[in-house]
Amino acid sequence: MEVALRANRSFLLMRRTPCLLLGTCLWLVMGILADAAGNSSSNSSSLPSSSRPSAVTIGSLFTRDSVIGRAARPAIKAAIDDVNKDSSILAGTELKLLEYDTNCSGFLGTVEALQLMEHDVVVAIGPQSSGIAHVISHVVNELHVPLLSFGATDPTLSPLQYPYFIRTTQSDSFQMYAIADLVEYYEWREVVAIFVDDDYGRGGVSVLGDALANKRSKISYKAPFTPGASESAIKELLIGVNNLESRVYVVHVNPDTGLQIFSIANSLGMMAGSYVWIATDWLPSALDLSDTVNTERMNLLQGVIALRHYTPDSSTKKSFLSRWKSLKFENTATPNSYALYAYDSVWLAARALDTFLSEGGNISFSDDAKLVGLNRSTLSFSTLRVFDGGTRLLQILLTTNFTGLSGEIQFNPERDLIHPALDVLNIGGTGSRRIGYWSNYSGLSVVPPETLYDKPPNRSASSQTLYSVIWPGEMTSKPRGWVFPNNGKPLQIVVPNRVSYKQFVARDKNPPGVKGFCIDIFEAALNLLPYPVPHVYILLGDGKSNPTYNDLVYAVAEEKFDAAVGDIAIVTNRTKVVDFTQPYMESGLLVVVPVKEEKSSPWAFLKPFSLPMWCVTGAFFLFVGAVVWILEHRLNSEFRGSPRQQIITVFWFSFSTMFFSHRENTVSTLGRLVLIIWLFVVLIINSSYTASLTSILTVQQLTSGIEGIDSLISGSDRIGVQKGSFARNYLIDELNIAESRLVTLENEVDYAVALEKGSKGGGVSAIVDERPYIDLFLSNANCAFRTVGQEFTRSGWGFAFQRDSPLAVELSTAILQLSENGDLQRIHDKWLSASECSAEVNSEEENRLSLSSFWGLFLICGIACFLALACFCCKIFSQYRRFTPETGEPEIEIEPANARRPAHATSFKDLIDFVDKKEEEIKHMLRRKSSEEKRQANQCLDGHPSHSAV
C-alpha cells in the first residue's frame, strides 16, 4: 500500500511538472518578444535573393552526456562535414551547425532552445527528450522553424497539434504493437508495465494498453517511478511488483538510468526462472554504446528480450560504421540506432534546403506581428523572429525521399517513417542474439522485413515465428507468465453448501471440508498441474436450502473469491462476468413427469395397427386371394367347383396365408410368383404386429398429456424447479412461462411428492431440471417417473474464475487430460449410479404402426398382382381369338347343341364361359380345330370342297 501511495504521489507531481514548465517557457518567450519589440528598428531582414546565401545555419538540441547524446553528437558533426564536402548538395552554400546542450533538464532544455532560436536557424535537429519536444514544439510552431527530432519517440507528439514537429525516428507506438504481438505469440494474458513517469513513459504505456486490449490481453498493473528516482524508491517499487500475479514485465525507461532496475531486480531474485523481462529500445541503445563488454552488467541481463530499431544493411551504412572510430570528434563511441537517425536528419535538412534554394526561396526572417508592442519583461534576450520560408520548407521536408543509413527516409500521411521495423533480441552470454524481426507489415518473422514487402501482408497466427529463447534462469521452456501472488494467501474457493443431491458437492467433517463428485474432479485437475496451488474451500449457504448459483458466480466476479467450484452450469449471462473452464460434465434441461402401468384391455390386440393399416391389410388379403383364384382356376381343380365353393375357397385361402396354413397348392407359374411375394409381405406384417403388441402390453403410460417442453409452454399446469438452479430464470425469461406457475422444490423427496400430487392436488405436473440431477433422481425413483421430449438446452458444468485468470486455461487443459485418460469416467462411476429405468416414455401412439411404414410393401405386392393378371389376360384373349369364327363361317362348337349360337351373336357370357373352361379342354379344342382346318385346306386343293360343322 505504501508503494502504491508513493507511486500515486509521484504520478501527480509529474503531471503538474509539464504545466509548470510550459508556463515558465511562455513567460520567457513573452520577455524575449517584448525586448525584441523595443530594440528592433526594422520589421524584417533578408539575404539577397539574387543568389544563394554563402551559409545556412541549423541548430541541434540534445544532452551531450547521455546515451543518445554521446552517439548523436559525432554523427551530426560527421553529417555536416559530409554535406559540406558533397558538391551536389547546397552548391556554394555552407551548412553551419549551432549546438546546444539540454543537460537532461526540462527547464534548461527549454532555455537552450529559446537561445538557439535567437540565431535565425532554419531547421532544428532534436531534441532527444519527448518532454522538451512538447514544449519546444509550441515555439517552432510560432516561429515556423521545422523541428527534426531523432530521439523524441512519444506517440502523443501529434502532427495535428505540432505541425512543425517531424519525427525522423520510429514512434514508440510501433514498439508497443510489437510487444503486444510478443505477448500474443507466447500466449500470455497480463503484463506489468514499469516505466518512467514522464511524457515519454506515459505515452508509450498508454499505447501499450490499447495494443494489448486488441489482443485480448491487458496491463494488470502500472508501476511508474519519477525520473531520477532513488535506488530505495525503485527497490520498494519492485518489491510491490514481485507480490503480483503476473511475471511478465515490460520496462520502458530512459537508457541512462534503466540498467539500475535490473541491478535491483537481480538483488531481489527477480532475474531467476519463471520471470519474463521485455525491454524497449532503450536497452540495446545503451548496450550498443559500449566499446568493451561489461561482464558484470551483462550478467544482470541474462534472458531479457529487447527490441531495437531495425536498420537494413547497406554499403553506405557499412562504410559509415567502418570510419566511425576514425572520426576526429571528442567522446566518440560505438554508434547505436539513434546515431544513424541523427545522421540522416542532417541529410534530410540539407536535401530539403537544397530544393528550397533551387526553387528560389529566400532565407529571411520577420517579426511576429501578434507580439509587437508587448513589453512585460526586462529579460535581455535577442529577438525571436519568424522564418518566412518555414511553411514551404516544411512541405519540402515531408515530401523528400532518399535512402539513408537507417534505411528509406520517406514519410506517410501520418508523418511516420514508412516501413517501421524492429529487431527482436535475446540477451545472453556476453552479448545479444537476434531471434527474429517485427514489422508493421507482417508482424513477427525470422526473415528480414524488406524481403516481405513485395509479398501480400500475412498476420495469421501460423505465419508468426521466432527462434528459440533462453529465458532468465537459463530456462529453455516458455515461462508460464504468472504465479500465485506471493502474499501468503491461498486461493479462496467458494463452494455451494447443498442440502440435496449431495453426491455432487456437500460439507464434510474431514479436510478439506467438502466432498463430492465436483470436488474430486477439481482436485484431480489440480494434481495434473506442474506446480502446487494452495487453496481453501469456503462454503456458501445456510445449510437449510440450496444457495442461488448466480450469487456464487457474481461473488467471484466481484473478487470476493478467487474461484467457484461445484455443479455450476455454464450459461450466457454468467460467461459475461467470469471465465469458465472446459466443461467437465455435459448438461441440459429435461422435463420429468409421473407414469403408471397401463391396465390390460380386451381390445389391446387392435392397437398395434392404425385403422387405415387394418383396412388396407384386410383388403389386400382379399385382393391377393382373388388374384390367386383367377390365376389357378383353369389349372387347379382345388380352385374349381360350384360358385359357393369357389367363394369360400377365395376367403379361406386369403386369410389362411396369414398363418402360412393354406392347404391349396398353386400350380401356375404366375400364381406361385404372386403367392411368394405376398407371403413375404405377410411375414413382415406378422413380425411387426407381434413386436408392437408386446410393447403396448408392457408400456408405462403418462398420467397427463404432457409430452415435452412444448406442452408445458402451451398449458397452464404447475411446473417444479430446483431452488438455486438457472432453470427458473430460463423458463421465465426465455420461454415466457408465468412465474406464478413455477414451484420451487428443495430435494428429491419434494420432487416425488409434488409429482404424485399433481397440479390439481397442490403439487406439480412436471419438473424441469438439469440432466445430471434428473438421472440421479430417476435412479432412486423405482421407475415411477420418466423424462418426456428431448433435451431442450445444451450446456455443461464448469469451474468459474475471475476474468482473465490464467488458472482457468490451465485447468481446462487438465480437464481434457482427465477425460482422455479415463479418470473423469472413473470419478463419475464412483459418485453417480446409473439409472435402472428407461430414460424415455414410449406412448401408445408411438408404438402403433401406421400405413406409412408399409406402403412400400403393399405397392410391390400390388404391382406383382397386376402384372400377373395382365399376363393371364393376354393369354386368355389370344386363345379366345383362335376360337372366334371368321365372318360367314360356322361357329366352332364350344357348348352343347342346345346352347349353340351363331358367330355374330358372341357375347360376354361366351367369353366368361370360355375362361371358365379347364386349360386341358381348351388345348384339346385348339388341337381339333387345327386338324379340321388342315383337312379343309386339303379338300380345297383336290377340288372336292366339303363343309363340316363342329
TITIFI-782020 format. One record per residue (C-alpha): residue in one letter; x, y, z. Coordinates in steps of 0.02 Angstrom, whole numbers, padded with zeros to 5 digits, always signed. Layout:
# TITIFI-782020
AXYZ
...
//
This chain:
# TITIFI-782020
M+00000+00000+00000
E+00142+00120+00042
V+00220+00083-00127
A+00057+00123-00215
L+00035+00286-00119
R+00211+00343-00161
A+00183+00297-00342
N+00023+00397-00346
R+00108+00549-00269
S+00246+00536-00397
F+00119+00520-00536
L+00026+00678-00480
L+00189+00775-00463
M+00244+00730-00639
R+00076+00776-00710
R+00098+00951-00638
T+00278+00969-00698
P+00240+00993-00885
C+00114+01128-00842
L+00240+01223-00736
L+00373+01202-00869
L+00259+01264-01006
G+00211+01416-00901
T+00394+01459-00872
C+00433+01443-01057
L+00290+01554-01107
W+00346+01684-00980
L+00521+01680-01056
V+00451+01697-01232
M+00348+01848-01182
G+00502+01933-01109
I+00605+01897-01263
L+00473+01958-01382
A+00448+02117-01278
D+00634+02158-01290
A+00627+02124-01474
A+00486+02248-01497
G+00585+02387-01407
N+00753+02359-01491
S+00708+02316-01669
S+00705+02462-01790
S+00652+02361-01942
N+00517+02232-01969
S+00621+02113-02073
S+00792+02074-02137
S+00840+01956-02277
L+00983+01895-02379
P+00997+01947-02561
S+00878+01844-02665
S+00978+01856-02823
S+01098+01720-02766
R+01113+01579-02642
P+01172+01626-02468
S+01351+01586-02425
A+01297+01494-02268
V+01140+01421-02190
T+01128+01388-02004
I+01041+01241-01923
G+01038+01202-01738
S+01047+01045-01631
L+00974+01010-01461
F+01022+00857-01357
T+01106+00808-01195
R+01288+00780-01232
D+01324+00672-01081
S+01189+00543-01113
V+01172+00377-01204
I+01086+00456-01352
G+01189+00617-01349
R+01358+00528-01349
A+01307+00436-01507
A+01212+00577-01591
R+01341+00715-01573
P+01479+00637-01679
A+01350+00576-01804
I+01280+00752-01828
K+01453+00828-01847
A+01502+00692-01970
A+01345+00727-02071
I+01383+00914-02075
D+01558+00878-02142
D+01492+00753-02270
V+01361+00876-02332
N+01488+01017-02350
K+01606+00901-02443
D+01471+00846-02565
S+01466+00971-02708
S+01299+00904-02769
I+01212+00967-02611
L+01196+01152-02568
A+01321+01202-02702
G+01405+01363-02647
T+01316+01365-02478
E+01396+01306-02318
L+01292+01214-02191
K+01333+01278-02016
L+01286+01198-01851
L+01242+01279-01685
E+01246+01152-01545
Y+01157+01173-01378
D+01161+01056-01228
T+00995+01023-01141
N+01083+00945-00990
C+00944+00817-00957
S+00837+00956-00886
G+00668+01010-00949
F+00690+01188-00889
L+00869+01210-00952
G+00825+01123-01113
T+00686+01247-01144
V+00801+01394-01110
E+00935+01322-01226
A+00806+01300-01361
L+00750+01480-01348
Q+00930+01539-01357
L+00954+01433-01513
M+00808+01520-01597
E+00893+01690-01572
H+01019+01645-01708
D+00893+01634-01851
V+00912+01447-01880
V+00807+01373-02021
V+00799+01196-01953
A+00821+01125-01778
I+00888+00948-01752
G+00823+00867-01592
P+00782+00864-01450
Q+00804+00687-01386
S+00683+00713-01242
S+00498+00694-01276
G+00456+00812-01132
I+00565+00953-01204
A+00497+00915-01377
H+00321+00951-01315
V+00371+01125-01254
I+00488+01171-01398
S+00357+01120-01525
H+00249+01265-01468
V+00395+01385-01502
V+00439+01315-01676
N+00256+01318-01724
E+00253+01504-01690
L+00420+01538-01774
H+00390+01420-01922
V+00553+01327-01895
P+00544+01140-01936
L+00599+01029-01791
L+00678+00863-01843
S+00683+00751-01690
F+00788+00592-01696
G+00753+00544-01515
A+00579+00605-01460
T+00478+00446-01479
D+00323+00490-01375
P+00170+00439-01479
T+00071+00588-01414
L+00180+00709-01513
S+00046+00729-01644
P+00069+00823-01809
L-00107+00893-01786
Q-00053+00982-01628
Y+00127+01015-01681
P+00131+01039-01870
Y+00316+01089-01873
F+00371+00936-01775
I+00442+00797-01885
R+00495+00632-01807
T+00646+00561-01900
T+00647+00402-01794
Q+00515+00272-01759
S+00372+00312-01642
D+00358+00211-01482
S+00185+00157-01537
F+00266+00029-01653
Q+00369-00042-01510
M+00210-00063-01409
Y+00124-00151-01554
A+00274-00267-01564
I+00265-00305-01377
A+00079-00344-01395
D+00121-00466-01535
L+00253-00547-01425
V+00130-00567-01282
E+00005-00647-01400
Y+00138-00758-01479
Y+00191-00829-01311
E+00008-00841-01253
W+00023-00728-01102
R-00129-00634-01040
E-00063-00500-00924
V+00092-00392-00907
V+00159-00268-00781
A+00220-00103-00854
I+00371-00025-00768
F+00401+00148-00839
V+00471+00320-00803
D+00333+00440-00758
D+00357+00573-00892
D+00287+00609-01064
Y+00398+00476-01142
G+00348+00339-01019
R+00163+00380-01003
G+00137+00399-01190
G+00215+00231-01230
V+00123+00136-01093
S-00042+00212-01146
V-00019+00142-01322
L+00036-00025-01247
G-00128-00040-01153
D-00228-00013-01312
A-00120-00133-01412
L-00139-00271-01281
A-00327-00244-01272
N-00337-00280-01459
K-00251-00447-01423
R-00370-00487-01278
S-00232-00457-01151
K-00204-00315-01030
I-00086-00220-00917
S-00128-00292-00747
Y-00028-00159-00654
K+00062+00002-00697
A+00219+00036-00595
P+00283+00214-00630
F+00432+00297-00546
T+00491+00476-00556
P+00640+00525-00666
G+00796+00515-00561
A+00712+00407-00428
S+00824+00343-00291
E+00879+00163-00276
S+00771+00137-00122
A+00617+00201-00214
I+00646+00084-00360
K+00679-00061-00243
E+00517-00029-00150
L+00426-00021-00316
L+00497-00189-00373
I+00456-00272-00207
G+00275-00223-00232
V+00278-00284-00412
N+00351-00451-00357
N+00199-00483-00249
L+00085-00477-00400
E+00021-00625-00501
S+00094-00576-00670
R+00276-00617-00704
V+00289-00530-00873
Y+00372-00360-00851
V+00383-00227-00987
V+00518-00099-00947
H+00502+00068-01037
V+00626+00191-00960
N+00767+00308-01007
P+00929+00223-01063
D+01034+00322-00940
T+00951+00253-00783
G+00865+00094-00844
L+01006-00027-00801
Q+00982+00014-00618
I+00815-00075-00623
F+00894-00241-00674
S+01028-00223-00542
I+00897-00204-00405
A+00788-00341-00482
N+00936-00460-00480
S+00966-00425-00296
L+00783-00465-00261
G+00795-00632-00353
M+00682-00571-00494
M+00801-00623-00635
A+00776-00809-00600
G+00665-00936-00686
S+00478-00902-00714
Y+00512-00716-00741
V+00495-00630-00910
W+00578-00462-00944
I+00542-00363-01104
A+00639-00202-01131
T+00605-00071-01264
D+00742+00003-01374
W+00824+00097-01230
L+00918-00061-01178
P+01002-00102-01345
S+01042+00083-01364
A+01137+00079-01200
L+01224-00087-01238
D+01274-00038-01415
L+01362+00117-01349
S+01498+00020-01259
D+01662-00023-01345
T+01701-00160-01221
V+01593-00294-01142
N+01547-00262-00962
T+01533-00438-00894
E+01455-00386-00730
R+01321-00287-00818
M+01284-00424-00944
N+01260-00549-00803
L+01115-00443-00742
L+01026-00453-00910
Q+01031-00639-00947
G+00869-00696-01032
V+00798-00523-01063
I+00703-00493-01226
A+00739-00323-01301
L+00681-00226-01453
R+00797-00123-01563
H+00760-00012-01711
Y+00793-00112-01867
T+00909-00031-01994
P+00940-00134-02151
D+01118-00171-02203
S+01185-00066-02346
S+01353-00015-02419
T+01336+00164-02355
K+01297+00101-02180
K+01447-00017-02181
S+01559+00124-02245
F+01499+00241-02108
L+01525+00111-01970
S+01698+00070-02033
R+01756+00251-02016
W+01664+00285-01854
K+01815+00268-01740
S+01920+00374-01855
L+01805+00524-01839
K+01901+00671-01764
F+01774+00714-01630
E+01782+00701-01444
N+01686+00575-01342
T+01658+00460-01489
A+01580+00290-01451
T+01506+00143-01541
P+01353+00205-01636
N+01178+00148-01596
S+01020+00170-01700
Y+00996+00348-01637
A+01165+00396-01713
L+01104+00336-01882
Y+00940+00431-01866
A+01033+00589-01814
Y+01149+00574-01964
D+01000+00552-02082
S+00912+00701-02002
V+01053+00817-02055
W+01050+00748-02231
L+00860+00767-02236
A+00879+00951-02188
A+01017+00978-02316
R+00920+00899-02459
A+00764+00998-02417
L+00863+01162-02405
D+00945+01124-02572
T+00774+01102-02652
F+00708+01258-02564
L+00852+01367-02628
S+00842+01290-02801
E+00661+01345-02810
G+00717+01524-02774
G+00674+01526-02591
N+00748+01660-02479
I+00818+01640-02305
S+00725+01783-02223
F+00650+01818-02053
S+00522+01942-01991
D+00442+01997-01829
D+00283+01916-01768
A+00150+02050-01785
K+00046+01970-01647
L+00183+02002-01519
V+00241+02176-01570
G+00214+02303-01432
L+00215+02179-01289
N+00336+02230-01153
R+00305+02130-00997
S+00482+02077-00956
T+00652+02155-00936
L+00743+01994-00985
S+00884+02030-01109
F+00861+01903-01249
S+00890+01929-01431
T+00743+01946-01546
L+00648+01789-01593
R+00589+01804-01772
V+00478+01704-01890
F+00560+01609-02031
D+00467+01669-02186
G+00505+01515-02289
G+00465+01392-02149
T+00298+01335-02219
R+00372+01294-02390
L+00524+01210-02314
L+00409+01103-02207
Q+00317+01044-02362
I+00481+01000-02447
L+00542+00904-02295
L+00384+00798-02289
T+00397+00752-02473
T+00585+00717-02477
N+00628+00537-02512
F+00802+00460-02506
T+00894+00310-02435
G+00999+00349-02283
L+01100+00249-02158
S+00942+00196-02064
G+00851+00144-02221
E+00723+00229-02331
I+00681+00405-02272
Q+00502+00439-02325
F+00351+00495-02227
N+00173+00429-02236
P+00020+00540-02215
E+00033+00522-02025
R+00214+00587-02037
D+00287+00423-01979
L+00432+00343-02070
I+00371+00209-02188
H+00407+00025-02155
P+00437+00032-01966
A+00528-00124-01908
L+00619-00190-01755
D+00748-00320-01710
V+00692-00443-01575
L+00844-00482-01468
N+00879-00609-01332
I+01015-00555-01210
G+01130-00698-01164
G+01312-00732-01127
T+01416-00578-01166
G+01301-00507-01299
S+01134-00521-01382
R+01062-00641-01509
R+00932-00591-01637
I+00785-00713-01628
G+00681-00628-01761
Y+00609-00469-01829
W+00449-00371-01809
S+00373-00260-01942
N+00212-00164-01951
Y+00183-00253-02116
S+00187-00438-02069
G+00217-00448-01882
L+00344-00571-01812
S+00458-00666-01931
V+00633-00738-01944
V+00671-00659-02113
P+00721-00477-02140
P+00569-00363-02160
E+00623-00292-02329
T+00605-00465-02407
L+00420-00467-02359
Y+00367-00301-02432
D+00347-00374-02606
K+00229-00509-02539
P+00049-00491-02477
P+00042-00450-02291
N+00014-00602-02183
R-00030-00579-01999
S-00103-00753-01971
A-00051-00847-01814
S+00037-00982-01915
S+00149-00853-02001
Q+00211-00777-01838
T+00379-00860-01799
L+00532-00828-01691
Y+00686-00928-01648
S+00704-01009-01478
V+00736-00904-01324
I+00845-00933-01172
W+00742-00860-01030
P+00800-00795-00861
G+00871-00935-00756
E+00938-01016-00916
M+00769-01096-00948
T+00728-01153-01124
S+00543-01188-01096
K+00423-01043-01111
P+00381-00967-00940
R+00200-00977-00888
G+00199-00788-00863
W+00109-00789-00696
V+00117-00863-00523
F+00008-00858-00371
P+00028-00693-00279
N+00175-00700-00161
N+00074-00637-00014
G+00049-00798+00085
K-00138-00809+00045
P-00206-00971-00029
L-00335-00972-00167
Q-00506-00930-00096
I-00631-01051-00175
V-00818-01035-00141
V-00921-01196-00140
P-01112-01212-00132
N-01174-01287+00033
R-01304-01403-00044
V-01446-01487+00050
S-01495-01600-00095
Y-01402-01704-00222
K-01254-01710-00104
Q-01166-01832-00218
F-01108-01681-00318
V-01044-01571-00176
A-01075-01568+00011
R-01000-01518+00177
D-00876-01640+00252
K-00809-01653+00428
N-00639-01708+00365
P-00513-01599+00272
P-00528-01510+00156
G-00703-01481+00223
V-00801-01528+00067
K-00827-01685-00037
G-00919-01745-00190
F-00906-01777-00375
C-00864-01595-00418
I-00731-01583-00282
D-00645-01743-00340
I-00640-01677-00519
F-00565-01512-00462
E-00433-01594-00352
A-00386-01717-00490
A-00364-01572-00612
L-00256-01477-00489
N-00145-01629-00466
L-00106-01627-00652
L-00035-01451-00645
P+00155-01441-00639
Y+00152-01327-00487
P+00063-01327-00318
V-00095-01225-00297
P-00128-01181-00115
H-00315-01163-00091
V-00452-01164+00039
Y-00637-01203+00017
I-00768-01084+00084
L-00949-01144+00093
L-01087-01025+00039
G-01262-01060+00106
D-01352-01085+00271
G-01364-01275+00255
K-01555-01267+00257
S-01583-01232+00074
N-01479-01230-00083
P-01391-01064-00118
T-01428-00967-00276
Y-01292-01009-00400
N-01295-00837-00478
D-01239-00771-00309
L-01086-00885-00315
V-01040-00825-00488
Y-01062-00640-00450
A-00962-00660-00289
V-00816-00719-00396
A-00845-00578-00522
E-00839-00451-00381
E-00672-00526-00325
K-00740-00583-00158
F-00673-00755-00201
D-00543-00816-00325
A-00648-00957-00397
A-00810-01055-00378
V-00812-01245-00382
G-00968-01351-00390
D-01111-01402-00503
I-01112-01233-00589
A-01196-01227-00759
I-01109-01127-00897
V-01243-01008-00959
T-01232-00847-01060
N-01261-00717-00926
R-01128-00798-00815
T-00995-00805-00950
K-01008-00616-00965
V-00938-00588-00790
V-00822-00736-00758
D-00712-00858-00853
F-00763-01041-00853
T-00653-01192-00878
Q-00684-01327-01005
P-00849-01416-00957
Y-00815-01571-00854
M-00993-01635-00869
E-01124-01617-01005
S-01292-01548-00952
G-01456-01481-01016
L-01637-01458-00961
L-01760-01603-00963
V-01945-01625-00919
V-01993-01760-00793
V-02172-01823-00773
P-02254-01965-00675
V-02300-02127-00763
K-02412-02276-00724
E-02431-02457-00780
E-02572-02470-00906
K-02708-02599-00866
S-02742-02738-00990
S-02882-02702-01116
P-02991-02832-01206
W-02962-02736-01367
A-02774-02720-01347
F-02746-02836-01495
L-02813-02700-01611
K-02693-02566-01551
P-02534-02618-01644
F-02608-02558-01811
S-02695-02397-01851
L-02868-02404-01932
P-02804-02368-02109
M-02674-02504-02085
W-02807-02630-02035
C-02917-02584-02184
V-02780-02592-02313
T-02712-02756-02242
G-02884-02838-02248
A-02916-02776-02424
F-02751-02845-02484
F-02789-03015-02408
L-02948-03024-02512
F-02867-02948-02665
V-02721-03070-02666
G-02841-03217-02636
A-02946-03165-02784
V-02792-03143-02895
V-02727-03317-02850
W-02901-03392-02883
I-02906-03312-03056
L-02732-03375-03097
E-02765-03552-03031
H-02947-03579-03080
R-02914-03654-03255
L-02769-03763-03199
N-02801-03815-03019
S-02951-03922-02976
E-02940-03862-02794
F-02996-03691-02854
R-03147-03759-02952
G-03322-03811-02904
S-03488-03728-02876
P-03492-03538-02856
R-03522-03557-02670
Q-03374-03673-02650
Q-03261-03556-02752
I-03308-03403-02646
I-03270-03500-02488
T-03105-03555-02564
V-03054-03374-02601
F-03090-03316-02423
W-03009-03468-02343
F-02854-03459-02449
S-02837-03270-02421
F-02838-03271-02232
S-02752-03438-02207
T-02595-03363-02284
M-02585-03253-02128
F-02530-03408-02032
F-02448-03496-02181
S-02577-03636-02159
H-02663-03635-02330
R-02692-03814-02392
E-02721-03772-02576
N-02572-03794-02688
T-02530-03673-02827
V-02481-03747-02994
S-02471-03596-03110
T-02310-03501-03127
L-02395-03332-03107
G-02492-03390-02955
R-02336-03452-02869
L-02247-03286-02904
V-02389-03185-02828
L-02401-03302-02679
I-02213-03292-02640
I-02217-03102-02638
W-02374-03099-02533
L-02305-03222-02405
F-02152-03109-02384
V-02268-02961-02351
V-02367-03065-02226
L-02206-03115-02136
I-02157-02932-02112
I-02332-02884-02055
N-02341-03028-01929
S-02170-02986-01855
S-02211-02802-01838
Y-02380-02838-01762
T-02303-02955-01632
A-02169-02828-01582
S-02291-02684-01570
L-02417-02783-01469
T-02282-02837-01347
S-02227-02658-01321
I-02404-02595-01297
L-02445-02727-01168
T-02291-02686-01064
V-02277-02496-01086
Q-02299-02369-00948
Q-02417-02228-00988
L-02414-02044-00940
T-02533-01984-00806
S-02555-01820-00901
G-02549-01756-01079
I-02376-01678-01061
E-02260-01740-01196
G-02118-01613-01184
I-02074-01431-01157
D-02197-01375-01292
S-02341-01450-01194
L-02285-01355-01039
I-02272-01190-01133
S-02446-01204-01208
G-02528-01272-01050
S-02565-01198-00879
D-02504-01337-00764
R-02386-01301-00620
I-02201-01337-00650
G-02071-01382-00520
V-01893-01313-00523
Q-01746-01340-00407
K-01702-01197-00293
G-01545-01105-00349
S-01549-01178-00524
F-01540-01070-00679
A-01693-01164-00745
R-01811-01042-00658
N-01741-00889-00745
Y-01731-00982-00910
L-01915-01031-00906
I-01968-00854-00862
D-01851-00752-00971
E-01827-00864-01122
L-01988-00967-01133
N-02106-00832-01061
I-02185-00951-00935
A-02279-00858-00799
E-02185-00852-00635
S-02345-00899-00541
R-02339-01071-00623
L-02167-01111-00552
V-02146-01203-00388
T-01976-01207-00301
L-01926-01378-00235
E-01781-01420-00121
N-01737-01605-00138
E-01780-01773-00214
V-01917-01807-00086
D-02003-01645-00132
Y-01989-01695-00315
A-02077-01862-00288
V-02214-01793-00175
A-02253-01647-00291
L-02264-01758-00445
E-02375-01886-00358
K-02497-01750-00302
G-02507-01674-00474
S-02550-01496-00518
K-02732-01512-00462
G-02683-01586-00294
G-02565-01445-00246
G-02411-01521-00325
V-02340-01505-00499
S-02374-01590-00664
A-02193-01591-00718
I-02019-01544-00659
V-01888-01454-00764
D-01709-01480-00708
E-01535-01519-00773
R-01494-01692-00838
P-01368-01743-00702
Y-01498-01708-00565
I-01635-01796-00665
D-01529-01951-00693
L-01491-01962-00509
F-01674-01934-00461
L-01739-02066-00582
S-01614-02196-00523
N-01691-02187-00349
A-01875-02167-00400
N-01918-02350-00434
C-01966-02310-00613
A-02116-02207-00557
F-02062-02057-00662
R-01993-02032-00836
T-01924-01896-00946
V-02026-01840-01096
G-01972-01747-01251
Q-01797-01700-01298
E-01663-01606-01201
F-01705-01426-01247
T-01544-01337-01193
R-01363-01385-01215
S-01237-01332-01083
G-01114-01404-00960
W-01039-01385-00788
G-00876-01294-00762
F-00771-01206-00631
A-00787-01016-00625
F-00637-00899-00608
Q-00612-00712-00612
R-00599-00635-00785
D-00432-00663-00872
S-00374-00785-00738
P-00236-00894-00815
L-00286-01036-00700
A-00447-01059-00798
V-00347-01102-00954
E-00228-01216-00858
L-00371-01313-00779
S-00461-01329-00946
T-00310-01421-01013
A-00306-01530-00857
I-00491-01574-00875
L-00461-01630-01054
Q-00320-01741-00992
L-00437-01817-00862
S-00562-01855-00998
E-00431-01934-01111
N-00353-02046-00979
G-00520-02107-00912
D-00508-02029-00738
L-00661-01922-00771
Q-00769-02076-00801
R-00698-02167-00651
I-00741-02021-00537
H-00915-02017-00614
D-00943-02202-00580
K-00883-02179-00400
W-01013-02048-00355
L-01157-02065-00477
S-01252-02228-00500
A-01328-02271-00669
S-01515-02258-00696
E-01606-02426-00692
C-01757-02367-00792
S-01775-02316-00971
A-01747-02130-00989
E-01892-02107-01111
V-02078-02145-01103
N-02149-02235-01254
S-02330-02186-01277
E-02462-02297-01356
E-02467-02190-01511
E-02279-02206-01532
N-02296-02398-01533
R-02444-02402-01653
L-02395-02445-01832
S-02470-02344-01973
L-02488-02369-02159
S-02340-02252-02192
S-02223-02387-02128
F-02283-02521-02250
W-02346-02436-02407
G-02189-02490-02499
L-02225-02674-02467
F-02406-02656-02521
L-02351-02564-02678
I-02232-02703-02729
C-02364-02836-02697
G-02497-02739-02793
I-02384-02714-02943
A-02343-02900-02946
C-02529-02945-02943
F-02573-02825-03084
L-02429-02888-03192
A-02482-03069-03163
L-02663-03026-03208
A-02605-02934-03364
C-02506-03085-03425
F-02653-03200-03387
C-02775-03090-03483
C-02660-03079-03633
K-02651-03268-03639
I-02841-03287-03624
F-02881-03162-03761
S-02754-03244-03875
Q-02837-03413-03854
Y-03012-03342-03869
R-02973-03258-04034
R-02922-03425-04106
F-03094-03494-04065
T-03188-03345-04137
P-03255-03395-04314
E-03219-03292-04469
T-03357-03193-04550
G-03480-03305-04639
E-03407-03465-04567
P-03495-03579-04449
E-03458-03556-04267
I-03347-03679-04179
E-03441-03779-04054
I-03388-03735-03879
E-03553-03776-03796
P-03687-03910-03809
A-03804-03906-03960
N-03949-03832-03866
A-03838-03678-03817
R-03757-03653-03986
R-03756-03476-04059
P-03700-03404-04223
A-03531-03316-04230
H-03605-03142-04241
A-03703-03173-04080
T-03545-03199-03975
S-03574-03115-03807
F-03481-03076-03646
K-03557-03232-03572
D-03470-03334-03705
L-03304-03257-03651
I-03339-03297-03469
D-03389-03473-03515
F-03227-03488-03613
V-03123-03427-03466
D-03213-03549-03351
K-03157-03697-03458
K-03013-03801-03398
E-02847-03775-03480
E-02844-03955-03541
E-03011-03935-03631
I-02953-03777-03716
K-02795-03860-03777
H-02895-04009-03841
M-03013-03896-03938
L-02866-03799-04010
R-02790-03961-04075
R-02955-04019-04150
K-02984-03852-04235
S-02811-03857-04307
S-02842-04031-04380
E-03007-03976-04458
E-02926-03825-04537
K-02791-03934-04616
R-02920-04057-04684
Q-03024-03919-04762
A-02870-03847-04842
N-02828-04014-04924
Q-03005-04038-04993
C-02998-03866-05072
L-02840-03913-05163
D-02919-04077-05233
G-03072-03985-05295
H-03187-04075-05176
P-03240-03946-05055
S-03334-04005-04907
H-03421-03921-04765
S-03420-03982-04591
A-03481-03910-04433
V-03410-03926-04265
//
